[in-house]
Each structure stands twice: as structure tokens, then as C-alpha cells.
Amino acid sequence: MKTRNVSTRLATGLFTATLAMGAAAQERDSFSIAWTIYAGWVPWQYAEDYGIMEKWADKYDIEVDIVQVNDYIESINQYTAGQFDGVVATSMDGLSIPSASGVDTTALIVGDYSNGNDGLVSKDAASIAELEGETVHLVELSVSHYLLVRALDTVGLEERDISVVNISDADLVSAFQTDDVRHVATWNPLLAEVEAYPGATKLFDSSQIPGHIKDLTLVNTETLEENPKLGKALVGAWYETMGILASDSEEGDEARAFLGEISGTDQAGYEAQLDGMKMFWKPENSVEFIRSEEAREAMDSVRQFSFDKGLLGQGAMSPDFVGIEFPDGSIMGDSSNVKLRFNDSYMQMAADDEI
């Protein structure tokens, strides 16, 4: 589950980034990657528990520790502080926490994007237009908030035309069962629970904004540059795991059942979550997507939202504050402050069987 407790994200991120920037990158042989529970990220635990990560780390004579952190935002804050060499995150959170805090970060693996796993559900409204003047409950400043704004855009409404009330993901399903909460935006597996409420209608979901909510494995850019073996080992382990997970085999069934249990459901429940994602099972799929104009336009939309909500920090005078580099070397935003990089070279090496 993507847990989004965002109230302290900026203050903590800026403080921890200051600590992290004091440590110079250097060649090393031991690394750690933080992950939190969500359908697109739990495969890292399979890679860890089934020896896949160890196999690829051994190939490059390094050690890679895959560490579960219970709180999503805290895991990104710890990465920003330099306590981890990498972390899993959405593109929006990668931009608005480590990158906006000054930590040069590389999107090493583009794993998937939400393709229905995030949605807007109502007990009463039959259309988005009917939300005008209504109150929507969601985890504020999360991808659910972003999805709501994009949904309102489709009918010419703005956020000021409704009321938004912050609610924790832990409380959202139970709150929806009360009379006071009529409309919610959330992600799976919570989305499936509220959508199943008698008479509820899903008004909008992430399949209508393909590519906007990307799930990434991020690494510190300086660490990666000094230690390319880390990039090769992580990418190799990830796509070997993807091959198993996507397979119609006994091994694939076992993997999906294992990941369902970790996710608090079962094999069928986990497979239902996978159905709500555009998974990039092969490295060439990831490369093709991140080089696309669709991916670029989605990132532009995400940075605009992040700026509008103050997620880029007090020093950001425009959405251009943080430079974002794409695989072709082009830069969106400030070229003198590039802090988020989509580097497809390791994924391309995997596609070419060169790792």
C-alpha cells in the first residue's frame, strides 16, 4: 500500500538533504535499498527472499541489502538523508522530496505506471461534474490529490470548486462507511474496497491519465556514477524477477501468491492489483515508455501540480526550479539545478543482454 503521510515531507526532506550532501560518493561494495509495500514494489522482497538479488550482487562482487520500511514517506526521507542508497517511490514523490531538497537522484528502473489502481469513487454523484460544491476526502498532497485535480480538469472544474478534506489511508475505508463521507480518492487495495460499497460509482481512475503515476526505483546519482556495478546488479535482479512474476508457470504462481501474502491479500488479490497497473515486464518496455512523449508530458503535468501545491519548497519560484533530465539528454526546467534524471542506460543494457 502506498502510505502517504505528507505533513512533514518538506521540512524533513530539506533538513535530511543538508546532512546527506556532506557525504561524498565513493567506490564501495555494500549498498542498501529501501522499499515499502505496494503491488509495484513488493517484487523487491521476492528478489531478496528467493536469492535473486544475492545472485546478481555476487556477480558484481558487491552486497545489496533490500530493506522494508513501514512508512512510505519516512523511507524517502531516510534516503534523502543518505541512510539508503536507493528507494522506491512515485515520480511525483521522487521529484518533490529528494530532488526538490537538493539530492541528485536517478530513476534507475521504471517499473510500471498506475493504470486503474488509483481512482475517484462517489456514493451519490454519477459524474465528475456533480462534485461541484461537494467535499472529497483523500490523503492530501498524495497521488490521489493529483488524480482528483486531473479528474476535475476533464470537466472544466478546479479544486476551488470543491472542498478537499485530508484523511489518512488507514481511516479512509471505515470513514467511507459513514454518512458523512460521500466521495473519496484513493489507491488499491483501498480503492477496491470503497468501490464495492453498495451503490458506489467509480467516476475516474488512473487509466484515464496513463503514465502520470509512475512507480520507480531511485538511486543516488553520485553513488551510481561511482558504482555502476550497483546499477547493473539492481537492474539484473529486477528484470529476472519480472520474468518470473509474469510467467504462466508454477514458479510464477508461487511468486504471485508470495507477493499477495506480503501485500495483505492472496494470489487472486495481488493479480487483481497487477491488472490495474501497466507493468513493464521487460527492460525494453521500460525504455520505450520513458523515451516517449507521453512520459515527458506526464512529468510536466506532475511538476506543475507539485509547484502549485508548494511541494518544491519555498525557494521554488516556478515549476522550472528542479531540472529534470530525460534519456535523450534534454532537460525540463533549470539546467543548472538538474536533480532528477531518467537514465535508461542500465535498462537498455539489460534489454541488450549486456549485464
Kinemage of the C-alpha trace (Angstrom):
@kinemage 1
@onewidth
@group {chain A} dominant
@subgroup {mainchain}
@vectorlist {calphas} color= white
{ca met a 1} P 0.000 0.000 0.000
{ca lys a 2} L 1.259 3.475 -0.804
{ca thr a 3} L 1.132 5.191 2.576
{ca arg a 4} L 1.160 8.946 2.222
{ca asn a 5} L 1.716 10.879 5.447
{ca val a 6} L 2.886 14.102 3.833
{ca ser a 7} L 2.563 16.739 6.536
{ca thr a 8} L 6.272 16.803 7.370
{ca arg a 9} L 7.691 15.850 3.998
{ca leu a 10} L 9.220 19.204 3.033
{ca ala a 11} L 10.692 20.228 6.364
{ca thr a 12} L 12.161 16.794 6.976
{ca gly a 13} L 13.359 16.425 3.404
{ca leu a 14} L 15.220 19.733 3.394
{ca phe a 15} L 16.862 19.022 6.748
{ca thr a 16} L 17.930 15.499 5.859
{ca ala a 17} L 19.208 16.560 2.456
{ca thr a 18} L 21.555 19.006 4.151
{ca leu a 19} L 23.008 16.124 6.144
{ca ala a 20} L 23.293 13.876 3.105
{ca met a 21} L 25.129 16.373 0.919
{ca gly a 22} L 28.005 16.389 3.349
{ca ala a 23} L 28.916 12.816 2.420
{ca ala a 24} L 30.930 12.413 -0.773
{ca ala a 25} L 30.180 9.488 -3.061
{ca gln a 26} L 32.901 6.908 -3.393
{ca glu a 27} L 33.524 3.447 -4.737
{ca arg a 28} L 32.015 0.922 -2.344
{ca asp a 29} L 30.998 -2.725 -2.166
{ca ser a 30} L 27.960 -2.587 0.131
{ca phe a 31} L 24.613 -0.849 -0.517
{ca ser a 32} L 21.065 -0.704 0.786
{ca ile a 33} L 17.745 -0.035 -0.938
{ca ala a 34} L 14.547 0.861 0.937
{ca trp a 35} L 11.112 -0.311 -0.145
{ca thr a 36} L 7.532 -0.131 1.137
{ca ile a 37} L 4.523 -2.308 0.438
{ca tyr a 38} L 2.715 -1.660 -2.828
{ca ala a 39} L 1.993 -4.039 -5.699
{ca gly a 40} L 4.649 -2.470 -7.926
{ca trp a 41} L 7.382 -2.595 -5.284
{ca val a 42} L 6.889 -5.850 -3.354
{ca pro a 43} L 8.778 -7.778 -6.062
{ca trp a 44} L 11.927 -6.488 -4.398
{ca gln a 45} L 11.135 -8.703 -1.414
{ca tyr a 46} L 10.760 -11.713 -3.700
{ca ala a 47} L 14.151 -10.902 -5.227
{ca glu a 48} L 15.598 -10.719 -1.730
{ca asp a 49} L 13.976 -13.817 -0.224
{ca tyr a 50} L 14.464 -16.065 -3.244
{ca gly a 51} L 18.152 -15.266 -3.677
{ca ile a 52} L 17.844 -13.330 -6.937
{ca met a 53} L 19.289 -10.107 -5.535
{ca glu a 54} L 22.127 -12.005 -3.887
{ca lys a 55} L 22.936 -13.817 -7.141
{ca trp a 56} L 23.230 -10.571 -9.098
{ca ala a 57} L 25.147 -8.824 -6.318
{ca asp a 58} L 27.603 -11.725 -6.191
{ca lys a 59} L 28.093 -11.449 -9.951
{ca tyr a 60} L 29.464 -7.937 -9.413
{ca asp a 61} L 31.224 -8.721 -6.126
{ca ile a 62} L 29.048 -6.386 -4.073
{ca glu a 63} L 26.390 -6.694 -1.362
{ca val a 64} L 22.915 -5.208 -1.736
{ca asp a 65} L 20.552 -5.178 1.215
{ca ile a 66} L 16.839 -4.820 0.388
{ca val a 67} L 15.194 -3.218 3.443
{ca gln a 68} L 11.479 -2.856 4.123
{ca val a 69} L 10.452 0.416 5.775
{ca asn a 70} L 6.890 0.552 7.084
{ca asp a 71} L 6.223 4.235 6.397
{ca tyr a 72} L 6.483 5.313 2.767
{ca ile a 73} L 7.331 9.000 3.237
{ca glu a 74} L 9.751 8.142 6.016
{ca ser a 75} L 11.589 5.763 3.688
{ca ile a 76} L 12.066 8.583 1.165
{ca asn a 77} L 13.168 10.964 3.906
{ca gln a 78} L 15.738 8.405 5.068
{ca tyr a 79} L 17.017 8.026 1.511
{ca thr a 80} L 17.205 11.808 1.223
{ca ala a 81} L 19.280 11.842 4.420
{ca gly a 82} L 21.748 9.377 2.920
{ca gln a 83} L 20.684 6.448 5.097
{ca phe a 84} L 19.888 4.425 1.976
{ca asp a 85} L 21.476 4.377 -1.462
{ca gly a 86} L 18.118 3.961 -3.170
{ca val a 87} L 14.392 3.892 -2.539
{ca val a 88} L 11.147 3.050 -4.314
{ca ala a 89} L 8.823 5.989 -4.971
{ca thr a 90} L 6.388 7.515 -7.410
{ca ser a 91} L 7.766 10.052 -9.848
{ca met a 92} L 5.888 12.830 -8.030
{ca asp a 93} L 7.392 11.982 -4.658
{ca gly a 94} L 10.850 11.475 -6.136
{ca leu a 95} L 10.645 14.971 -7.554
{ca ser a 96} L 9.102 16.687 -4.555
{ca ile a 97} L 11.175 15.174 -1.736
{ca pro a 98} L 14.802 14.230 -2.551
{ca ser a 99} L 15.162 16.168 -5.802
{ca ala a 100} L 13.474 19.317 -4.507
{ca ser a 101} L 15.652 19.015 -1.397
{ca gly a 102} L 18.836 19.073 -3.464
{ca val a 103} L 19.680 15.374 -3.644
{ca asp a 104} L 20.650 14.425 -7.200
{ca thr a 105} L 18.539 11.347 -7.891
{ca thr a 106} L 18.371 8.901 -10.799
{ca ala a 107} L 15.327 6.890 -11.837
{ca leu a 108} L 17.214 3.672 -12.486
{ca ile a 109} L 14.182 1.435 -13.084
{ca val a 110} L 10.795 2.466 -14.446
{ca gly a 111} L 8.731 -0.438 -13.182
{ca asp a 112} L 5.164 0.456 -14.105
{ca tyr a 113} L 2.528 3.116 -14.050
{ca ser a 114} L -0.880 3.055 -12.421
{ca asn a 115} L -3.472 2.042 -14.977
{ca gly a 116} L -6.607 1.854 -12.837
{ca asn a 117} L -5.126 1.239 -9.381
{ca asp a 118} L -5.906 4.835 -8.334
{ca gly a 119} L -9.417 6.203 -8.547
{ca leu a 120} L -12.194 8.577 -7.513
{ca val a 121} L -15.334 6.988 -6.024
{ca ser a 122} L -18.689 8.521 -5.047
{ca lys a 123} L -21.765 7.317 -3.216
{ca asp a 124} L -24.021 9.921 -4.833
{ca ala a 125} L -22.518 11.519 -7.927
{ca ala a 126} L -22.890 9.864 -11.307
{ca ser a 127} L -20.376 12.185 -12.980
{ca ile a 128} L -17.376 14.328 -12.064
{ca ala a 129} L -19.377 17.477 -12.841
{ca glu a 130} L -21.734 16.611 -9.985
{ca leu a 131} L -18.878 17.027 -7.488
{ca glu a 132} L -19.079 20.826 -7.777
{ca gly a 133} L -19.687 22.212 -4.281
{ca glu a 134} L -19.107 18.784 -2.709
{ca thr a 135} L -16.426 17.520 -0.304
{ca val a 136} L -13.864 14.903 -1.340
{ca his a 137} L -11.823 13.017 1.269
{ca leu a 138} L -8.311 11.877 0.359
{ca val a 139} L -4.711 11.757 1.519
{ca glu a 140} L -3.771 15.365 0.868
{ca leu a 141} L -0.757 16.104 -1.383
{ca ser a 142} L -0.614 12.469 -2.457
{ca val a 143} L -1.060 10.940 -5.891
{ca ser a 144} L -4.770 10.719 -5.006
{ca his a 145} L -4.823 14.506 -4.736
{ca tyr a 146} L -3.093 14.746 -8.096
{ca leu a 147} L -5.606 12.348 -9.654
{ca leu a 148} L -8.526 14.398 -8.307
{ca val a 149} L -7.169 17.581 -9.883
{ca arg a 150} L -6.703 15.830 -13.216
{ca ala a 151} L -10.255 14.459 -12.999
{ca leu a 152} L -11.699 17.906 -12.329
{ca asp a 153} L -9.762 19.240 -15.331
{ca thr a 154} L -11.697 16.941 -17.637
{ca val a 155} L -14.982 18.761 -16.925
{ca gly a 156} L -13.614 22.298 -16.566
{ca leu a 157} L -13.674 22.353 -12.760
{ca glu a 158} L -10.872 23.451 -10.451
{ca glu a 159} L -10.029 22.405 -6.930
{ca arg a 160} L -11.538 25.641 -5.601
{ca asp a 161} L -14.911 24.445 -6.935
{ca ile a 162} L -14.973 21.675 -4.312
{ca ser a 163} L -13.743 21.106 -0.757
{ca val a 164} L -10.875 18.733 -0.017
{ca val a 165} L -10.553 17.100 3.395
{ca asn a 166} L -7.384 15.275 4.409
{ca ile a 167} L -7.778 11.759 5.776
{ca ser a 168} L -5.239 9.037 6.472
{ca asp a 169} L -5.252 5.963 4.303
{ca ala a 170} L -5.730 3.878 7.457
{ca asp a 171} L -9.056 5.603 8.170
{ca leu a 172} L -10.405 6.057 4.649
{ca val a 173} L -12.348 2.818 4.153
{ca ser a 174} L -14.080 2.952 7.537
{ca ala a 175} L -14.879 6.644 7.035
{ca phe a 176} L -16.493 5.875 3.686
{ca gln a 177} L -18.908 3.603 5.501
{ca thr a 178} L -20.268 6.571 7.475
{ca asp a 179} L -22.893 9.022 6.264
{ca asp a 180} L -20.527 11.985 6.468
{ca val a 181} L -18.042 10.824 3.806
{ca arg a 182} L -19.607 10.731 0.337
{ca his a 183} L -16.699 10.976 -2.120
{ca val a 184} L -13.123 9.676 -1.849
{ca ala a 185} L -9.986 9.386 -3.960
{ca thr a 186} L -7.611 6.560 -3.113
{ca trp a 187} L -5.491 3.657 -4.395
{ca asn a 188} L -5.683 -0.118 -4.318
{ca pro a 189} L -6.384 -2.187 -2.343
{ca leu a 190} L -8.439 0.554 -0.646
{ca leu a 191} L -9.966 1.540 -3.986
{ca ala a 192} L -11.442 -1.923 -4.487
{ca glu a 193} L -12.982 -1.819 -1.014
{ca val a 194} L -14.719 1.540 -1.423
{ca glu a 195} L -15.770 0.732 -4.984
{ca ala a 196} L -17.531 -2.375 -3.637
{ca tyr a 197} L -19.711 -0.255 -1.312
{ca pro a 198} L -23.383 -0.707 -2.311
{ca gly a 199} L -24.375 1.953 -4.832
{ca ala a 200} L -20.866 3.424 -5.152
{ca thr a 201} L -19.693 4.677 -8.552
{ca lys a 202} L -16.114 4.995 -9.767
{ca leu a 203} L -16.043 8.349 -11.538
{ca phe a 204} L -12.434 8.408 -12.710
{ca asp a 205} L -9.312 6.301 -12.480
{ca ser a 206} L -5.661 6.415 -13.447
{ca ser a 207} L -6.223 4.567 -16.714
{ca gln a 208} L -7.511 7.930 -17.974
{ca ile a 209} L -4.151 9.585 -17.251
{ca pro a 210} L -1.733 6.885 -18.467
{ca gly a 211} L 1.868 7.349 -17.430
{ca his a 212} L 1.208 10.033 -14.827
{ca ile a 213} L 1.621 7.919 -11.682
{ca lys a 214} L 4.897 6.114 -12.303
{ca asp a 215} L 6.484 3.653 -9.870
{ca leu a 216} L 10.261 3.947 -9.848
{ca thr a 217} L 13.361 2.557 -8.210
{ca leu a 218} L 15.512 5.592 -7.439
{ca val a 219} L 19.217 5.699 -6.599
{ca asn a 220} L 21.581 8.451 -5.591
{ca thr a 221} L 23.163 9.756 -8.804
{ca glu a 222} L 26.669 10.219 -7.401
{ca thr a 223} L 26.609 6.761 -5.835
{ca leu a 224} L 25.546 5.245 -9.147
{ca glu a 225} L 28.229 7.103 -11.096
{ca glu a 226} L 30.917 5.909 -8.710
{ca asn a 227} L 29.479 2.393 -8.519
{ca pro a 228} L 27.996 1.277 -11.854
{ca lys a 229} L 28.018 -2.300 -10.567
{ca leu a 230} L 25.143 -1.316 -8.284
{ca gly a 231} L 23.039 -0.251 -11.258
{ca lys a 232} L 23.780 -3.461 -13.141
{ca ala a 233} L 23.016 -5.699 -10.168
{ca leu a 234} L 19.737 -3.958 -9.339
{ca val a 235} L 18.515 -3.919 -12.936
{ca gly a 236} L 19.538 -7.538 -13.482
{ca ala a 237} L 17.751 -8.707 -10.339
{ca trp a 238} L 14.630 -6.680 -11.094
{ca tyr a 239} L 14.054 -7.951 -14.619
{ca glu a 240} L 14.822 -11.556 -13.687
{ca thr a 241} L 12.125 -11.185 -11.031
{ca met a 242} L 9.756 -9.624 -13.565
{ca gly a 243} L 10.273 -12.587 -15.880
{ca ile a 244} L 9.206 -14.991 -13.134
{ca leu a 245} L 6.298 -12.844 -11.971
{ca ala a 246} L 4.874 -12.517 -15.484
{ca ser a 247} L 5.190 -16.189 -16.330
{ca asp a 248} L 2.296 -18.613 -16.608
{ca ser a 249} L 4.165 -21.263 -14.679
{ca glu a 250} L 4.272 -22.932 -11.277
{ca glu a 251} L 7.121 -20.610 -10.328
{ca gly a 252} L 5.074 -17.595 -11.427
{ca asp a 253} L 2.055 -18.774 -9.439
{ca glu a 254} L 4.241 -19.232 -6.370
{ca ala a 255} L 5.713 -15.753 -6.792
{ca arg a 256} L 2.311 -14.076 -7.129
{ca ala a 257} L 0.975 -15.997 -4.124
{ca phe a 258} L 4.037 -14.989 -2.086
{ca leu a 259} L 3.614 -11.335 -3.023
{ca gly a 260} L -0.119 -11.473 -2.342
{ca glu a 261} L 0.557 -12.671 1.197
{ca ile a 262} L 3.107 -9.897 1.755
{ca ser a 263} L 0.569 -7.375 0.441
{ca gly a 264} L -2.093 -8.498 2.893
{ca thr a 265} L -4.192 -10.366 0.334
{ca asp a 266} L -3.787 -13.569 -1.681
{ca gln a 267} L -2.699 -14.563 -5.169
{ca ala a 268} L -6.012 -13.542 -6.744
{ca gly a 269} L -5.974 -10.227 -4.882
{ca tyr a 270} L -2.442 -9.476 -5.965
{ca glu a 271} L -3.172 -10.390 -9.570
{ca ala a 272} L -6.165 -8.021 -9.466
{ca gln a 273} L -3.811 -5.226 -8.392
{ca leu a 274} L -1.441 -6.098 -11.234
{ca asp a 275} L -4.391 -5.749 -13.608
{ca gly a 276} L -4.654 -2.110 -12.501
{ca met a 277} L -1.061 -1.396 -13.489
{ca lys a 278} L 0.798 -1.099 -16.750
{ca met a 279} L 3.696 -3.353 -15.855
{ca phe a 280} L 6.922 -3.144 -17.818
{ca trp a 281} L 7.823 -6.810 -17.639
{ca lys a 282} L 10.840 -6.452 -19.913
{ca pro a 283} L 13.559 -3.776 -19.901
{ca glu a 284} L 12.817 -2.835 -23.499
{ca asn a 285} L 9.248 -1.990 -22.429
{ca ser a 286} L 10.561 0.377 -19.767
{ca val a 287} L 12.970 2.002 -22.204
{ca glu a 288} L 10.317 2.508 -24.860
{ca phe a 289} L 7.965 4.170 -22.397
{ca ile a 290} L 10.419 6.511 -20.691
{ca arg a 291} L 11.659 7.738 -24.074
{ca ser a 292} L 8.097 8.550 -25.184
{ca glu a 293} L 6.492 11.956 -25.478
{ca glu a 294} L 3.689 10.596 -23.288
{ca ala a 295} L 6.108 10.113 -20.385
{ca arg a 296} L 7.544 13.591 -20.868
{ca glu a 297} L 4.130 15.260 -20.938
{ca ala a 298} L 3.071 13.357 -17.830
{ca met a 299} L 6.163 14.539 -15.954
{ca asp a 300} L 5.435 18.125 -16.961
{ca ser a 301} L 1.937 17.807 -15.519
{ca val a 302} L 3.298 16.303 -12.297
{ca arg a 303} L 5.830 19.102 -11.794
{ca gln a 304} L 3.161 21.753 -12.385
{ca phe a 305} L 0.981 20.203 -9.677
{ca ser a 306} L 3.962 19.883 -7.326
{ca phe a 307} L 4.770 23.562 -7.734
{ca asp a 308} L 1.147 24.657 -7.343
{ca lys a 309} L 0.930 22.760 -4.039
{ca gly a 310} L 4.228 24.109 -2.705
{ca leu a 311} L 5.890 20.713 -2.810
{ca leu a 312} L 9.036 22.045 -4.458
{ca gly a 313} L 9.833 24.170 -1.410
{ca gln a 314} L 9.791 27.855 -0.515
{ca gly a 315} L 12.705 28.602 -2.826
{ca ala a 316} L 10.811 27.460 -5.911
{ca met a 317} L 9.632 30.462 -7.912
{ca ser a 318} L 8.280 28.355 -10.792
{ca pro a 319} L 7.843 24.713 -11.846
{ca asp a 320} L 11.267 25.053 -13.505
{ca phe a 321} L 13.007 25.104 -10.109
{ca val a 322} L 14.158 21.487 -10.367
{ca gly a 323} L 15.758 20.387 -13.626
{ca ile a 324} L 14.558 17.012 -14.919
{ca glu a 325} L 16.795 15.201 -17.386
{ca phe a 326} L 15.364 12.708 -19.868
{ca pro a 327} L 17.154 9.805 -21.587
{ca asp a 328} L 17.943 11.856 -24.698
{ca gly a 329} L 19.798 14.406 -22.565
{ca ser a 330} L 17.112 17.070 -22.865
{ca ile a 331} L 16.246 18.972 -19.716
{ca met a 332} L 12.888 20.189 -18.490
{ca gly a 333} L 13.346 23.042 -16.046
{ca asp a 334} L 16.539 24.593 -14.692
{ca ser a 335} L 19.569 23.112 -16.439
{ca ser a 336} L 21.793 24.406 -13.620
{ca asn a 337} L 19.773 22.537 -10.995
{ca val a 338} L 19.199 19.086 -12.502
{ca lys a 339} L 18.260 16.827 -9.602
{ca leu a 340} L 16.017 14.178 -11.191
{ca arg a 341} L 17.375 12.070 -14.030
{ca phe a 342} L 15.671 9.387 -16.098
{ca asn a 343} L 18.670 7.279 -17.070
{ca asp a 344} L 17.688 4.364 -19.290
{ca ser a 345} L 21.225 3.152 -19.993
{ca tyr a 346} L 21.129 0.274 -17.486
{ca met a 347} L 17.686 -0.851 -18.641
{ca gln a 348} L 18.986 -0.717 -22.225
{ca met a 349} L 21.969 -2.860 -21.216
{ca ala a 350} L 19.528 -5.395 -19.774
{ca ala a 351} L 17.489 -5.325 -22.970
{ca asp a 352} L 20.686 -5.970 -24.951
{ca asp a 353} L 21.787 -8.812 -22.611
{ca glu a 354} L 24.882 -6.812 -21.686
{ca ile a 355} L 24.683 -7.047 -17.891
